[in-house]
Amino acid sequence: MSTGGSRNVLVAGIGNVFLGDDGFGVEVVRRLDRAELPATADVADYGIRGVHLAYELLDGRYDTLILVDAVPLDGPPGTLAVIEADDRPSGGDVAIDGHGLHPDAVLRLLNHLGGGVERVVIVGCRPAVLDEVMELSEPVAAAVEGALRLVAELAWQEAAGKIEKETTDA
């Protein structure tokens, strides 16, 4: 993990682009302008490769993980929320499926492997369509711009170590 003033941040887009709005996280990281992010922020599309994400976090070089994903939220499709997550999930076996770990399973696997990350934040969007289509629904596609702004703001705040914990219940 970083020592000193700036903190290392990983922005990870997750989801399955073949299941409509489940590809929300992948689309957001694809469209992120890395020039608008702090130098200590890395951005990656992990898609359905949750095991790879857990291994990426294992060496401890990131202080904060910002996951971008479709999540079941209250409100209409396209609703965005910032959700605090715990990197030390309790209980449950770690079932390794390289093509479909959900965020909580990724964090359990990371913990099981002896790793961790100081802070995990999810930028989530309520999906409308989780069927076999390769495009986002209209309300979720419209939410991408807002998610881009949210992710960039969070990355800058986290890199500077200035973010206060705010939880949105999902």
N, C-alpha and C positions, 0 to 999 in steps of 0.2 A: 504494500500500500504506500501511498505517497507520504513523504516526510516534508514538512514545511508548509508553505501557504497554499499551493494549489493542489487540488484533488483530482485524481484520475477517474474518468467517467466512461462507462461503456453504454452506448445506446444500442439496444438489440431489438430488431424487428422480428416478431415471431408470427407464425400462422401458415396456413395452407392456401396457396394462391388458386388451387383447383376447387376450393369450397367457398366461392363468393366472398362475402364480407370477412371470412376468416383470414383473408390475405391483407387485411387492413394494416397490420404492423409492417409487413413487407413493403407495402406501397409507401408508407410514411418514410421509412429509412431510405428507400430508393430515391425519393424526392427531396430528402434533406440536403441543403446546401452546406457542405462541410466547411466552407469559408466563413459561414455565419456562426460556427461553433467554436468553443475554446480549443486551444492547441492540445489540451490534456483530455479531450474527448475523442473517443473512437466510435465509429458507427459501423454496424454490420447487420446483414440480413441472415438470420439463422433459420428462417422458415420453419421447417418441421424437424430441424436437427438439434433437439434439446440436449442430447448428450454432448455434442460439440460445444454448446454454450456452457454447460457445466465444467467441461475441461478447460475452456478459455478462462473461466473464473478461478480455476484451481490454484494458479500461481500467486494469487493475492495482489496483483498489480492494480486492480480497480478498487476504489473506495466506494463508488456508487454504480449501481446497475439501474438503468432506465429501460424497462421493458415496454414495448409498444405492441398492443394486442387487442383483438376483439374480445370483449368481456361482457357477461350478462349484467347489465346495469338497469336501474330503474329509469324510466323515461322513454321517449320515443327513439327509434333507430337513429343513429348518428349522434346520440348524446355522448359527450366526452366527460371523463373524470380522471383525476389524479388520485391514485390509491396507494397508500403505504402498504408494503408487504414486509413480512418477517423472514429474514434469511436463515432462521433456525427453526423450520417447521418441526413439530413434534410428532412422533409416532409414525406408523405406516411403513410398510415395506417399500423398498425402492425397486420398482419393476422397470427394467431397462428396455425401452423400445426406442431405438435410434431414430425413428421417424414419427414420434408423436408424444414427446413429454410435454405436459402442461407446465406452466410456470412454477406451480407449487412442487411438482415432481422434480423439476430441474433443481430447485433449491434444496429439496430433500437429498437428491443425489449428490449435490455439491457438499452438503453437510456430511453425508455418509462417507465421502471420499476424504474428509478432513479439511475441506476448504470453507470459505465463507466470504461474504462481502458485507461491508459495514452498513450499507443502506440500499434498499431495493424499493424503487418507485415504479408503479405501472401507469402508463398513459393508456387508458382504455377507451374503447368506443363500443357502444351497443350495436350489435349487428342486426340487420333486417333479414338477410338471406344467407343461409349456410348450406346451400345446395350445390350440386356439381356444376358450377359456372365459373368462368375465369375473369370475372369483372366484379367490381364493387357495386352494390346497390346505389341508387341515387342519393339517399340521405347519408350513407357512409362515405361515398366519394366526396360529398360536399363538406364533410367533417375533416377531411385530410388537411386542408389549409389551417384550420384551427389547431389541429394536432401538431403540425409543423412548428407553429409559434410556441405552443406549450412545451414541446420537447426542447427547443432551442433555449427557452427561458429557464427551464429546469437544469439543463446542462450547464449554462453559465452560472446559475446560482450554486449548483453543486460543486462546480470546479472552484468557485471562490469560497466555498464552505459557508455560505451565507443563508442557506435555505432553512426555513423553520418547518417542522413537521406539521403537515396538514393532512388530515385523513378524510376521504370521501367514502362513505359506506356504500358498498355495491350490493 
